[in-house]
Structure formats: C-alpha cells, structure tokens
C-alpha cells in the first residue's frame, strides 16, 4: 500500500524548503510529494512523521504569499 503526502513548494527562489526527515519516504523534489510503501497486516496501524524547514531571508516580505 502506498501512502502519500506533500511538503510545500516555493516558486520564489529566495524561499528555500528542505525535507529534514522523511521517515523512510521517497521524495519527488519537483512536486514535493512524499511516498511511503507500506506492508501492513489486518488491523495494524503505523504513524508516519516527516519534518521540513522553510528558510526565508530576514529582509523578505511574506505578505500576500
């Protein structure tokens, strides 16, 4: 079974977004899509976590984004 999620993307080259921890997922850098390929038994559950960071220059105005 595949589970998908997405990290944000920036069209502004000054705003950098980086995946810090994908918890075993694969990342498509062009779309920001994360995919986990899981094999779960009946009634089994799994928590998936991911972490990303957003870097913005101090002088950048984010209003209207």
N, C-alpha and C positions, 0 to 999 in steps of 0.2 A: 504494500500500500504506500502511495506517495502522499506526503503532506507538504503543502506549500504555504509560504508567507512571503512578505516583501519588506525590504528596508527602503527608506526614502531615497529618491534620486534628486540631484540638483542639476538644473540647467545652467546655473551660474558657476563659472569656473573658479570663482573666489570661495565658494562654499564647498567644502570637502566632507564627504560622508564615507566612513570606513567601517566595515564589519570587524568587530573586535573578537567575538566568539560566536560561531555558528552552531555549536553543539552537534557537530557531525554532519551538518547540511552541506550541500553544494550550492555555490552562489553563481548566478549569471550576472556578471558585473554590468552588462548593458541594460538589463531590465530591473535589477535589484531583487530578482526572485530567488528565494531560498527553497531548496527541495530536500526533504528527508525521505529516504527509502526505508520504510519500517516493516518489520515482520512481527505482528502481534498475535498472541493466542486469543481465543474467545474470552471475553470479559477482562482482558488485560488492558491497562492504560499506561501511558507514558507522557511525562511532562517534557515539553520542548522549550528551551530558552535560547534566546540569542541577544547579543549586545552589540550596539553600534555607537559610533560617536560622530558628532557633527562639529566641524571646525569652521568658524566664521571670523574674518579679520575684525579687530576691535572697532575699526572705523566704518564698518559696513552697516548700512541702514537696512533692517529687515522688514520694515513696514511695507505692507502690500504684497508680500510673497505668499 
